[in-house]
Amino acid sequence: MKLLKPTWVNHNGKPIFSVDIHPDGTKFATGGQGQDSGKVVIWNMAPVLKEEDEKNENIPKMLCQMDNHLACVNCVRWSNNGVYLASGGDDKLIMVWKRAAYIGPSTVFGSSSKLTNVEQWRCVSILRSHSGDVMDVAWSPHDAWLASCSVDNTVVIWNAVKFPEILATLKGHSGLVKGLTWDPVGKYIASQADDRSLKVWRTMDWQLETSITKPFDECGGTTHVLRLSWSPDGHYLVSAHAMNNSGPTAQIIERDGWKTNMDFVGHRKAVTVVKFNPKIFKKKQKNGSSTKSSCPYCCCAVGSKDRSLSVWLTCLKRPLVVIHELFDKSIMDISWTLNGLGILVCSMDGSVAFLDFSQDELGDPLSEEEKSNIHQSTYGKSLAIMTEAQLSTTIIENPEMLKYQQRQQQQAEQKNSSIRDTSGAATAAPKVASMVNGESLEDIRKNLLKKQVETRTADGRRRITPLCIAQLDTGVNATSASAAPPASSSSVLTTPSKIEPMKAFDSRFTERSKATSGTAVVTNTNQTVVDRLKDQNLIKDNKPKDILESSSDSEEKIPAAKPLSAPKRKLELEGETVEKKKKGRPRKDSRLVPVTLTVQSPATLGPEKDAACISAPALALKLPAPIPQKSFTLQVSSDPSMYLEVENEMTTVGGSKLSRLKCNREGKEWETVLTSRILTAAGSCEIVSVACEKRTLSVFSACGRRLLPPIILNTPISTLHCTGSYIMALTTAATLSVWDVHKQTVIVRDESLQTILSGSDATLSQILLTQHGIPVMSMSDGKAYCFNPSLSTWNLVSDKQDSLAQCADFRNNLPSQEAMLCSGPLAVIQGRTSNSGRQAARLFSMPHLVQQETTLAYLENQIAAALILQSSHEYRHWLLIYARYLVNEGFEYRLRELCKDLLGPVHYSAGSQWESTVMGLRKRELLKELLPVIGQNLRFQRLFTEYQEQLDILRDK
């Protein structure tokens, strides 16, 4: 071992609080106190490593000095890919630096002209959230997250792919948080604070996994930092500043059960910093000795307030080396070189020491593949990180494959692997209001309430026009514009499921939704209806089925017609309490629009009446009809702005009363008259349809031209719906029809809902019509069915209670960017698929084989559902995840079948049944997208080569 103290590394005598070596080993950064600001300096590593480089005046020692921090810098950390440097300081800021294009040497501001910056590093992000000094920052293993901790008692998790987005704020410490460390695969993050506790948090849902206090009970006094560290094999977590029998120790916490039976003893004062060597070692085999493989071990450096440094191997009882009086003041930070043989230590006295070990002293480092195998045994296969180094041991058989490998490495360097996109902040403690874009939900709500729009109806009553606000998800059903409904009535309301573009389908990340433009958003407005109905004893709290909560453009909140059981209420009474038609929920016609209905199904009528129900199906299924009104208004879409106004019986001509329909589209108005009262209306950007009292349905173009003579329905209308050029009519007899107005064809003809409603207590909670004219019915029990016109069948496309969805684990097969963008009918129906928290426990106790089977089954269900809903981009999204899963888990048989189907026959034959496209996507283009994915696993290189050659032949034809 060699020891060196390079005196030229200093902050002009001011303390250095942090040091970190760049992953490529060519430079290192220090952070600390400057003249009157914080100072971050990037130094050249070569003069530290080689004496001749130190003496050579042409080799620069300092590469760059950054004085942007307004106060002392407490921590500097390089990202794992070496692209970014993060620094946190007493100015409550975290700055993220990136090397800029070389502009030529520039002098350090305010210094004599000798100091020149050889490299240019510029601040690309400033992260503001902490209300106190930032004490430590840490990058997650895949550089997906950046964590920071502060004296404000919190840990903030930043989305490193989209600075300055905050994913979570971890609250739970009651003292200054002074240290952070990630476990080697990013499953946990640990923090240590002055409140004499060490807390481990799950990254899956950012909740507390465990809090360890026993080893810290005796701790008196405090240290400037508490830099803890996780071993590279994931088995041990070592804390700073613990006590055992009133002696200072570094506590060893076992990952298995968080046991605290061991510690590193020997320092005379409190331990300030612990740092594990990034390598895992095995004993060096002496020549001629037996070659049996020895147990791998880790190496750890411990620094203390007593100015000494000790280095330990986990296979030895005593430290490998102890260096006393290394500095004049407390040790502040330690950093290992990536090869595991060098170590830099910095101190509050403003100096730095470098220790150089030999492999004879530490042992032979394990290869990345062996390290990955250890991770797999600890964490299960699906979590272990696959590295390029692991692939480098395989022989590459053809140049195409080699090209792909190289291209992939380049791409990986360009964009750090990102795994998710969540918006707003998931706060760890439920009592804290969630934040959306830096504003608390309460503030957003209050601001919205200030903007209420008041209108007066024809009969002079005042009405507040409902405002469309996004679903601000705080975990409560806070859907109404004013506040969450009271507990008693919330059981009565059937809350429409949330409509939003899906973000990451990753079971680790809790979703926090935020409406984006062009998203259909549902709001439960007019809470007063329920309250008023309640006052008039129309609702019994214990009978949730008695009220219908509808959020369709045209429906009202009215008690559902409850066959055979409810006594007939006076309709006049209901008519008074029904609110004016809602104007809420703008939408683009390309999105889906939900409707919420409650249906009394025969199963709820009691077994003794079943026979009667079967013999009289008309009685069995009855949906509520809309109540005629004097006038109502509804908004069809917000972009373009389009709304309909209906006035019934406004004039009498020759004894017959006329009703008027007005449509306003971006300021342009048209109107038309109808001879009977209009019950309900619906529209899209292309068509407008209205249903009248005499079972007639009229259809107009977006400019007001009548497109068809009135359609006569076989039973009165219950719900009407338009998307694009499609109209869906649901009648009171629970039959469904869908027509395409442009092509003048029927898509679905009088299809009964008996199939999906019979045999269960489930009621209809939501109706969608996709932009391809496919009707989807969501039930109150979480199941959703769509009707497939070509097969003439009802198909189950989603089931919220489905255990497959809860057990499937495909998180590391998510494409980095597309996961954020995938939204469509399937995403809307299924809502947030990541119910991560609940399944977390199941996930890790489940045998891997069972998990593989459930994941495969789940992904295949998703592909089939997207296909039947004709949602092409969701089909592509799930197909790519499925292919990635097959590649990662090594399912060659299914992968080959998938490729074969996408490639089709190379030579055309008349008898071929193969279709070249699926929902407008060209199958061979999809295959081209899959090939790079297959190329990632060298086991499949022959499959890759085979299909690559076939595609080349087809291209050349």
VOMARTI-755183 format. One record per residue (C-alpha): y, x, z. Coordinates in pm, whole numbers, padded with zeros to 5 digits, always signed. Example, Ala and Ser with C-alpha at 12.3 -4.5 7.8 and 13.67 -1.06 7.14 Angstrom:
% residues 2
-00450+01230+00780/-00106+01367+00714/
% end
This chain:
% residues 957
+00000+00000+00000/+00349+00124-00085/+00669+00005+00081/+01013+00025-00078/+01357-00096+00030/+01580-00103-00280/+01927-00065-00126/+02095-00174-00450/+01967-00529-00396/+02233-00669-00163/+02502-00933-00128/+02767-00682-00018/+02632-00683+00336/+02620-01062+00361/+02287-01230+00454/+02022-01304+00191/+01844-01628+00279/+01603-01663-00010/+01417-01461-00269/+01185-01570-00552/+01010-01368-00823/+01009-01509-01179/+00660-01620-01294/+00656-01356-01570/+00734-01082-01314/+01030-00934-01506/+01308-01056-01276/+01372-01206-00936/+01645-01419-00783/+01816-01396-00446/+02033-01657-00278/+02265-01625+00017/+02621-01579+00131/+02888-01452-00110/+03248-01353-00038/+03378-01707+00013/+03109-01909-00159/+02736-01927-00204/+02586-01659-00424/+02282-01660-00651/+02192-01329-00815/+01923-01260-01074/+01794-00901-01058/+01581-00693-01288/+01231-00628-01148/+01161-00310-01346/+01377-00075-01128/+01191-00206-00821/+00848-00141-00973/+00911+00198-01140/+01107+00486-00998/+01203+00625-01341/+01352+00285-01435/+01556+00289-01116/+01700+00631-01204/+01764+00538-01569/+02126+00421-01583/+02071+00235-01914/+01838-00012-01746/+02050-00280-01577/+01968-00365-01216/+02166-00688-01185/+02117-00938-01469/+02343-01224-01365/+02551-01341-01070/+02637-01709-01019/+02904-01810-00768/+02912-02184-00845/+02783-02297-00505/+03071-02384-00274/+02888-02267+00038/+02596-02048+00142/+02277-02075-00069/+01965-02137+00143/+01693-02143-00119/+01623-02031-00478/+01305-02126-00664/+01186-02068-01023/+01002-02351-01195/+00635-02272-01266/+00702-02233-01639/+00994-01998-01567/+01249-02197-01768/+01457-02324-01476/+01589-02185-01150/+01678-02433-00875/+01914-02337-00592/+02012-02542-00287/+02292-02471-00043/+02518-02573+00242/+02741-02756-00010/+02472-03035-00011/+02404-02966-00381/+02100-02856-00575/+02188-02672-00896/+01938-02629-01176/+01999-02323-01394/+01873-02242-01740/+01923-01930-01946/+02187-01979-02213/+02190-01822-02557/+02314-01464-02532/+02687-01447-02580/+02737-01083-02488/+02806-00927-02150/+03068-01105-01938/+03219-00972-01621/+03164-01144-01292/+03473-01343-01207/+03707-01163-00971/+03509-00838-00958/+03599-00494-01080/+03504-00450-01444/+03186-00257-01358/+02991-00575-01276/+02877-00733-01598/+02632-01016-01652/+02356-00896-01881/+02200-01244-01907/+02385-01574-01919/+02251-01845-01690/+02428-02177-01688/+02398-02477-01459/+02234-02760-01654/+02210-03016-01371/+02377-03070-01036/+02168-03294-00811/+02369-03487-00555/+02199-03707-00298/+02178-03522+00031/+02443-03582+00292/+02384-03247+00462/+02299-02882+00386/+02002-02838+00153/+01751-02611+00328/+01459-02579+00085/+01360-02676-00270/+01014-02673-00429/+00878-02740-00780/+00555-02938-00809/+00255-02764-00971/+00312-02921-01315/+00693-02895-01294/+00702-03272-01310/+00893-03312-00983/+01142-03111-00784/+01154-03173-00410/+01447-03084-00184/+01492-03118+00192/+01801-03120+00403/+01953-03136+00750/+02012-03507+00677/+01642-03551+00787/+01522-03654+00439/+01316-03515+00153/+01425-03621-00197/+01184-03616-00493/+01366-03566-00827/+01221-03644-01168/+01225-03294-01317/+01184-03435-01665/+01493-03655-01633/+01742-03499-01393/+01923-03639-01195/+01684-03931-01154/+01545-03978-00803/+01185-04096-00773/+01166-04126-00396/+01347-04044-00075/+01097-03961+00199/+01232-04073+00535/+01040-04024+00857/+01162-03700+01012/+01398-03734+01308/+01524-03376+01285/+01657-03128+01028/+01397-03076+00752/+01371-02704+00684/+01068-02639+00468/+00860-02788+00185/+00537-02707+00007/+00325-02880-00259/-00052-02867-00259/-00192-02678-00562/-00259-02987-00775/+00037-03202-00675/-00154-03461-00475/+00041-03401-00151/+00371-03255-00041/+00423-03129+00314/+00752-03095+00502/+00836-02935+00836/+01136-03018+01052/+01314-02942+01379/+01171-03265+01525/+00858-03057+01609/+00648-03226+01344/+00490-03142+01012/+00443-03438+00777/+00216-03467+00474/+00314-03724+00208/+00104-03864-00078/+00255-03823-00423/+00064-04128-00538/+00291-04375-00360/+00525-04136-00172/+00404-04270+00164/+00317-04071+00476/-00042-03942+00479/-00030-03781+00824/+00213-03644+01083/+00105-03338+01283/+00284-03274+01612/+00039-03118+01860/+00084-02750+01767/+00463-02785+01792/+00487-02961+02129/+00573-02643+02321/+00826-02515+02067/+01160-02437+02224/+01464-02319+02034/+01494-02335+01658/+01476-02114+01353/+01708-02110+01053/+01422-02204+00817/+01065-02337+00853/+00906-02230+00528/+00545-02353+00532/+00288-02286+00261/-00026-02439+00107/-00319-02217+00013/-00395-02185-00361/-00744-02335-00315/-00593-02641-00146/-00805-02605+00171/-00538-02486+00416/-00179-02565+00496/-00003-02310+00719/+00307-02401+00919/+00591-02193+01055/+00709-02191+01419/+00411-02331+01611/+00313-02239+01967/-00022-02176+02132/-00036-02095+02505/+00339-02032+02489/+00290-01766+02221/+00444-01802+01874/+00187-01871+01599/+00157-01987+01242/-00062-02297+01266/-00347-02337+01015/-00409-02702+00922/-00731-02781+00740/-00701-03012+00441/-01030-03172+00549/-00927-03418+00820/-00598-03234+00894/-00764-03043+01179/-00558-02787+01373/-00818-02555+01523/-00698-02216+01392/-00375-02019+01382/-00232-01674+01301/-00137-01511+01634/+00045-01189+01714/+00416-01223+01635/+00642-01186+01939/+00901-01439+01821/+00898-01761+01621/+00746-01752+01271/+01013-01842+01013/+00825-01817+00685/+00468-01828+00559/+00378-01761+00195/+00032-01770+00035/-00057-01533-00244/-00095-01741-00565/-00432-01578-00638/-00770-01652-00479/-00968-01330-00420/-01328-01224-00390/-01458-00899-00236/-01460-00596-00463/-01820-00506-00548/-01893-00143-00471/-02086+00032-00746/-02456+00012-00684/-02430-00247-00410/-02590-00588-00448/-02398-00805-00693/-02439-01130-00500/-02120-01332-00526/-01916-01322-00206/-01722-01616-00069/-01372-01644-00219/-01078-01610+00020/-00698-01637+00022/-00422-01402+00129/-00116-01501+00328/+00204-01327+00435/+00382-01428+00757/+00740-01334+00846/+00903-01382+01184/+01223-01373+01386/+01085-01055+01548/+01175-00870+01221/+00810-00795+01142/+00581-00897+00857/+00203-00948+00871/-00040-00998+00581/-00367-01183+00649/-00686-01244+00452/-00864-01567+00543/-01194-01377+00553/-01074-01135+00824/-01019-01211+01192/-00727-00968+01220/-00430-00909+00990/-00476-00672+00697/-00143-00507+00773/+00149-00552+01017/+00486-00388+00955/+00716-00384+01257/+01094-00340+01256/+01107-00389+00881/+01462-00528+00907/+01748-00548+01156/+01741-00928+01165/+01504-01219+01113/+01292-01245+00797/+01412-01537+00582/+01188-01566+00274/+00883-01414+00106/+00777-01420-00260/+00459-01288-00423/+00431-01163-00778/+00212-01383-00996/-00058-01113-01023/-00086-01130-00643/-00035-00759-00576/+00339-00736-00503/+00552-00902-00239/+00930-00926-00192/+01073-01005+00153/+01438-01076+00235/+01621-01080+00565/+01931-01217+00729/+02058-00858+00749/+02119-00873+00372/+01843-00637+00257/+01519-00676+00062/+01183-00499+00095/+00907-00466-00167/+00540-00411-00077/+00294-00301-00342/-00080-00353-00276/-00380-00226-00469/-00681-00434-00571/-00894-00223-00337/-00694-00357-00044/-00684-00726-00141/-00992-00775-00362/-01057-00901-00712/-00849-01205-00814/-01049-01501-00946/-00988-01605-01305/-00795-01928-01371/-01123-02092-01467/-01289-02006-01135/-00974-02124-00955/-00986-02449-01150/-01351-02496-01053/-01253-02466-00687/-00983-02729-00743/-01240-02952-00907/-01475-02924-00613/-01189-02996-00372/-01006-03266-00559/-01255-03406-00812/-01254-03332-01182/-00988-03573-01294/-00720-03406-01081/-00785-03042-01157/-00529-02884-01384/-00666-02765-01714/-00511-02432-01805/-00479-02240-02128/-00645-01946-01959/-00953-02156-01900/-00987-02215-02273/-00931-01850-02358/-01284-01763-02245/-01436-01981-02518/-01497-01840-02863/-01284-02015-03122/-01487-02068-03432/-01230-02148-03700/-00867-02067-03779/-00755-02434-03784/-00856-02465-03422/-00673-02147-03333/-00357-02280-03499/-00381-02598-03296/-00426-02403-02974/-00119-02189-03048/+00090-02486-03155/-00001-02665-02835/+00105-02373-02623/+00440-02366-02801/+00489-02737-02747/+00394-02703-02384/+00659-02437-02345/+00919-02654-02515/+00871-02958-02298/+00739-02925-01945/+00451-03161-01904/+00608-03478-01780/+00398-03754-01639/+00609-04048-01568/+00923-04244-01589/+01029-04456-01303/+01374-04582-01250/+01568-04652-00939/+01433-04493-00623/+01117-04576-00441/+01214-04533-00083/+00944-04436+00157/+01055-04664+00437/+01048-05032+00347/+01342-05109+00571/+01576-04911+00349/+01734-05095+00056/+01617-04965-00278/+01863-04797-00508/+01910-04860-00877/+02116-04598-01059/+02275-04487-00735/+02382-04836-00630/+02206-05024-00356/+02057-05358-00449/+02274-05535-00196/+02588-05401-00365/+02462-05508-00704/+02386-05854-00576/+02725-05889-00410/+02905-05778-00724/+02708-06026-00930/+02790-06309-00696/+03161-06240-00740/+03128-06318-01109/+03001-06676-01076/+03093-06901-01367/+03165-07263-01282/+03134-07549-01531/+03168-07926-01507/+02919-08167-01659/+03015-08480-01851/+02995-08692-01536/+03231-08456-01352/+02987-08271-01125/+03044-07900-01062/+02778-07657-01174/+02742-07282-01130/+02609-07127-01448/+02312-06909-01350/+02371-06543-01416/+02100-06335-01571/+02034-06042-01343/+01751-05796-01368/+01464-05820-01128/+01571-05575-00863/+01239-05506-00712/+01249-05422-00345/+00895-05524-00280/+01013-05867-00164/+01034-06146-00418/+01406-06107-00435/+01436-06302-00753/+01706-06555-00687/+02063-06463-00763/+02179-06523-00408/+01895-06390-00193/+01523-06417-00149/+01415-06778-00090/+01332-06866+00270/+00974-06804+00369/+00883-07168+00389/+00984-07251+00036/+00867-06926-00116/+00512-07051-00089/+00614-07352-00292/+00770-07161-00574/+00553-07020-00846/+00742-06703-00919/+00726-06612-01286/+00575-06273-01337/+00822-06000-01410/+00907-05925-01768/+01005-05569-01832/+00914-05288-02064/+00624-05114-01901/+00689-04770-01772/+00422-04521-01671/+00077-04670-01641/-00005-04403-01391/-00181-04503-01078/+00011-04239-00884/+00357-04373-00939/+00489-04684-00782/+00689-04872-01037/+01044-04969-00970/+01164-05191-01248/+01501-05193-01410/+01599-05421-01694/+01697-05253-02015/+01889-05413-02295/+01681-05641-02507/+01448-05719-02223/+01374-06075-02137/+01444-06112-01771/+01346-06405-01555/+01556-06516-01262/+01491-06792-01018/+01829-06954-00999/+01930-07284-00846/+01743-07233-00526/+01922-07544-00403/+01693-07771-00602/+01403-07685-00380/+01610-07720-00068/+01745-08056-00175/+01408-08190-00273/+01298-08076+00068/+01574-08270+00241/+01451-08583+00070/+01097-08516+00189/+00977-08473-00165/+00800-08155-00076/+00541-08109+00189/+00529-07743+00281/+00155-07740+00293/+00115-07873-00061/+00239-07600-00290/+00111-07784-00598/+00352-08071-00548/+00646-07893-00698/+00684-07761-01045/+00900-07455-01081/+00980-07398-01440/+01179-07122-01593/+01151-07232-01952/+01469-07270-02150/+01435-07643-02142/+01227-07747-01845/+01350-07876-01513/+01232-07820-01161/+01060-08151-01098/+00761-08255-00893/+00449-08226-01105/+00280-08550-01191/-00004-08535-00946/-00282-08758-01076/-00479-08983-00840/-00336-08829-00527/+00040-08845-00501/+00201-09188-00458/+00447-09271-00735/+00792-09148-00636/+01107-09319-00746/+01218-09147-01062/+01584-09226-01003/+01570-09020-00686/+01426-08723-00872/+01673-08763-01152/+01959-08715-00910/+01828-08397-00761/+01733-08226-01083/+01977-07953-01171/+02143-07916-01505/+01953-07713-01762/+01961-07345-01693/+02150-07103-01908/+01975-06799-01765/+01755-06539-01920/+01896-06409-02243/+01639-06251-02468/+01579-06103-02806/+01343-06305-03012/+01116-06006-03054/+01033-06024-02686/+00818-06275-02510/+00956-06563-02316/+00781-06698-02011/+00753-07057-01898/+00619-07155-01561/+00431-07480-01519/+00209-07623-01255/-00091-07820-01369/-00315-08025-01151/-00665-07938-01260/-00956-08174-01202/-01132-07930-00973/-00872-07993-00706/-00935-08366-00691/-01243-08346-00473/-01609-08348-00570/-01659-08722-00539/-01408-08784-00816/-01553-08530-01058/-01753-08785-01253/-01444-08994-01309/-01256-08689-01430/-01517-08602-01686/-01540-08951-01822/-01164-08988-01838/-01031-08655-01964/-00688-08803-02032/-00652-08853-01661/-00801-08520-01569/-00542-08295-01728/-00188-08412-01729/+00116-08191-01763/+00461-08309-01652/+00703-08439-01916/+01070-08344-01910/+01304-08606-01767/+01563-08747-02008/+01916-08632-01928/+02263-08725-02038/+02342-08369-02147/+02218-08013-02103/+02283-07660-02230/+02050-07367-02274/+02083-07009-02386/+01847-06903-02662/+01930-06535-02685/+02195-06293-02565/+02185-06054-02859/+02298-06220-03082/+02461-06458-02832/+02321-06802-02911/+02308-07123-02710/+02233-07492-02765/+02414-07794-02629/+02258-08141-02626/+02445-08468-02568/+02232-08784-02556/+02354-09134-02652/+02709-09021-02708/+02797-09275-02980/+02657-09607-03091/+02644-09680-03460/+02539-10032-03565/+02348-10092-03245/+02151-09763-03246/+02250-09479-03017/+02287-09129-03160/+02231-08794-02989/+02407-08474-03087/+02266-08119-03101/+02519-07834-03112/+02433-07469-03167/+02677-07186-03107/+02578-06849-03252/+02821-06561-03197/+03115-06800-03208/+02995-06988-03518/+02906-07350-03444/+02697-07610-03619/+02596-07958-03509/+02369-08238-03616/+02283-08587-03494/+01946-08745-03414/+01862-09110-03367/+01665-09089-03042/+01720-08914-02710/+01648-08541-02706/+01410-08446-02423/+01384-08075-02465/+01496-07801-02704/+01401-07444-02782/+01513-07181-03028/+01484-06828-03153/+01714-06623-03376/+01546-06781-03680/+01483-07147-03593/+01584-07423-03353/+01351-07708-03261/+01406-08022-03052/+01161-08280-02921/+01277-08642-02895/+01163-08947-02705/+00956-09109-02978/+00711-08813-02981/+00900-08656-03272/+00965-08287-03320/+01250-08174-03547/+01297-07823-03681/+01623-07667-03804/+01711-07329-03949/+01938-07094-03752/+02230-07231-03954/+02146-07595-03887/+01955-07700-04203/+01664-07933-04138/+01347-07752-04247/+01084-08028-04206/+01080-08406-04173/+01015-08494-03804/+00663-08397-03692/+00486-08673-03495/+00302-08541-03190/-00011-08722-03072/+00111-08731-02708/+00457-08679-02550/+00591-08326-02526/+00566-08122-02206/+00698-07779-02311/+00849-07648-02631/+00878-07286-02726/+01004-07075-03020/+00957-06708-03102/+01060-06580-03445/+00951-06844-03696/+00676-06982-03468/+00695-07306-03268/+00460-07383-02982/+00431-07734-02845/+00240-07812-02525/+00190-08186-02477/+00146-08385-02159/-00223-08429-02245/-00259-08048-02215/-00311-07982-02583/-00149-07690-02756/-00026-07650-03113/+00145-07358-03285/+00305-07373-03631/+00459-07111-03856/+00768-07280-03998/+00843-07026-04271/+00493-07032-04418/+00455-07401-04327/+00106-07341-04186/-00069-07435-03864/-00181-07146-03645/-00335-07346-03359/-00425-07713-03402/-00433-07947-03098/-00632-07704-02885/-00717-07841-02539/-00649-07633-02228/-00960-07790-02071/-01157-07470-02144/-00939-07247-01928/-00833-07500-01665/-01166-07657-01579/-01389-07528-01303/-01123-07363-01088/-00825-07452-00872/-00603-07234-01086/-00287-07385-01227/-00086-07276-01528/+00190-07047-01409/+00338-06904-01725/+00327-06953-02100/+00413-06693-02361/+00429-06703-02737/+00409-06356-02886/+00605-06256-03192/+00284-06290-03395/+00250-06652-03291/-00030-06601-03042/-00010-06831-02737/-00086-06675-02398/-00147-06877-02081/-00112-06704-01744/-00283-06875-01453/-00193-06884-01086/-00509-06685-01001/-00382-06383-01197/-00593-06437-01507/-00431-06465-01851/-00591-06610-02164/-00480-06595-02523/-00600-06821-02803/-00734-06636-03103/-00681-06854-03414/-00922-06660-03637/-01213-06688-03393/-01089-07021-03255/-01166-06903-02902/-00985-06852-02573/-01007-06486-02468/-00942-06337-02124/-00680-06065-02181/-00579-05985-01825/-00705-06035-01474/-00488-05912-01188/-00783-05921-00945/-00995-05717-01183/-01160-05437-00989/-01181-05224-01305/-00804-05197-01316/-00802-05099-00951/-01069-04831-00982/-00978-04685-01320/-00818-04344-01298/-00678-04210-01624/-00360-04062-01483/-00394-03719-01639/-00462-03866-01981/-00120-04023-02002/+00090-03893-02286/+00406-03746-02140/+00670-03946-02325/+00499-04252-02470/+00386-04383-02134/+00746-04462-02063/+00804-04654-02380/+00500-04875-02394/+00607-05233-02357/+00475-05538-02533/+00284-05859-02480/+00003-05691-02287/+00242-05503-02059/+00433-05825-01993/+00120-06027-01913/-00032-05765-01687/+00288-05681-01507/+00280-05355-01313/-00068-05216-01358/-00024-04938-01105/-00118-05098-00775/-00169-04744-00661/-00134-04772-00288/-00414-05017-00228/-00667-04847-00447/-00587-04496-00332/-00849-04507-00059/-01110-04647-00293/-01030-04387-00554/-01129-04088-00352/-01440-04225-00186/-01588-04345-00514/-01857-04138-00688/-01720-03968-00998/-01979-04129-01224/-01881-04480-01114/-01518-04393-01164/-01589-04268-01517/-01766-04592-01603/-01493-04816-01461/-01220-04616-01634/-01399-04635-01969/-01458-05007-01930/-01095-05065-01832/-00951-04863-02122/-01183-05040-02370/-01068-05377-02231/-00706-05274-02281/-00768-05172-02643/-00950-05499-02717/-00676-05705-02552/-00401-05529-02749/-00600-05591-03067/-00641-05964-03004/-00272-05996-02910/-00189-05813-03236/+00035-05573-03044/+00013-05270-03269/+00210-05015-03063/+00020-05107-02745/-00306-05072-02938/-00201-04724-03046/-00086-04636-02693/-00417-04735-02529/-00624-04587-02812/-00460-04247-02756/-00513-04265-02378/-00876-04366-02439/-00931-04079-02682/-00771-03837-02439/-00999-03962-02163/-01308-03923-02383/-01199-03569-02469/-01125-03468-02107/-01447-03615-01971/-01660-03491-02261/-01795-03820-02408/-01890-03693-02753/-02099-03994-02854/-01821-04250-02821/-01559-04012-02955/-01762-03959-03270/-01798-04334-03322/-01424-04381-03278/-01343-04107-03533/-01601-04246-03775/-01442-04590-03761/-01093-04449-03816/-01198-04225-04105/-01402-04488-04288/-01611-04409-04597/-01488-04103-04786/-01616-04241-05117/-01515-04594-05206/-01795-04842-05266/-01772-05211-05354/-01994-05317-05065/-01777-05144-04805/-01661-05366-04519/-01417-05103-04388/-01051-05201-04356/-00806-04914-04402/-00545-05058-04164/-00550-05222-03824/-00248-05444-03744/-00039-05258-04001/-00131-04914-03861/-00318-04692-04105/-00646-04588-03946/-00644-04242-04099/-00293-04180-03968/-00426-04271-03622/-00710-04025-03673/-00453-03754-03756/-00286-03828-03423/-00619-03806-03239/-00724-03472-03387/-00481-03256-03185/-00608-03434-02874/-00968-03353-02969/-00854-02998-03043/-00759-02954-02677/-01123-02935-02573/-01306-02646-02733/-01638-02823-02673/-01546-03057-02956/-01432-02794-03203/-01710-02880-03449/-01619-03249-03437/-01255-03147-03486/-01333-02922-03782/-01558-03183-03945/-01293-03458-03941/-01008-03220-04021/-01195-03113-04338/-01271-03474-04433/-00904-03564-04400/-00804-03262-04609/-01050-03367-04883/-00907-03720-04881/-00553-03587-04895/-00631-03367-05194/-00800-03650-05385/
% end
